């Protein structure tokens, strides 16, 4: 098995120590950082994402794989920056103001990063103004919002309205998710997409920025 | 006058099946040793980090009406709003696991140890809910010990932020309960610090008053239906 294939397997198995060793080895062999990322780490996470969608593995398995993926990514990041390889896209994420539930939001961030996106995670209890300001400042193309309370869902609509007031509709896309959120609600508030789980959110973000 | 509630961590640790279900793993699923180890590791960390404590204070219906009204941002009709005036006894409560569980979760996320961070997050959230359940049980026990219950009495807790009771209701709840004495503070957004905390009102009365229909406007946005589980438990008990 070549080393890139071993990286794929190591990510799937959540073997972070092995991934660090393998990534270092392929870097030393002169394999391009972009290839290590795409054909090793992201390829492994793609398999994990598919298995998660198919319910053959569960959240902790995904998170163990993500840790392994990051063990390789940490070694690659300086090389990717040095070679000027841009991330797939930049996404601001946060749980909306009044909501402290962030497991789902964290999982979306982890899986988006695993898919090659740069993530600016604003945490929980994030005011609409902070979401928009961060997206503008960081030149993000997508804002991802999470809410677990029916009483905080309206804040998502406030973010969409704020983008509209700032003339940013269409330039910065929005995706919403969380237990009480639905596709119908997303349409009602004018959000660009709804992710029903983390894996689906990754697919929807890719669609939003035309990377499929 | 408020009572300080003490808890042992041991009585709050949620069982493995419940935590794994919270992580999206259906009951009865065979899980890897790696995932089982994560659960036990999370329980160990919780036992080291949690310092559970609570406060409970009885409140009259008229005083609670003021608390419940909050900032005037509740839904027009809510279960709590429909129930509390029919209650025999009410008590406000707040419980917390303290600062450290949240810090431990944050540091695990920072070090990319996502699986353990999430397992600890689930374990701590469920432990905080168990602390609220223990507070509810102790209030129920007190009522029973002082001859203030009947065989038909049902005791259930409700929290701001859920079921149409706006999260801004925390402000007046805090003004009445003063949970600062157990280290709890309120953010401008009405969320509690430390985060692994639960507050609300415990409503004691004829159990039928709790049997509300899921036909409130906000029920259509809710897919947890956790109220039904609570009611089933109340009527089964």
Interface residues (C-beta under 8 A of the other chain):
Chain A: X14 X58 X59 X60 X61 X63 X64 X66 X67 X70 X71 X74 X97 X98 X99 X100 X103 X106 X107 X110 X124 X125 X127 X149 X150 X151 X152 X153 X179 X180 X181 X182 X185
Chain B: X23 X24 X25 X29 X31 X32 X34 X35 X38 X109 X112 X113 X114 X115 X117 X118 X119 X121 X122 X161 X162 X163 X164 X165 X166 X167 X187 X189 X190 X191 X195 X218 X221 X222 X223 X224
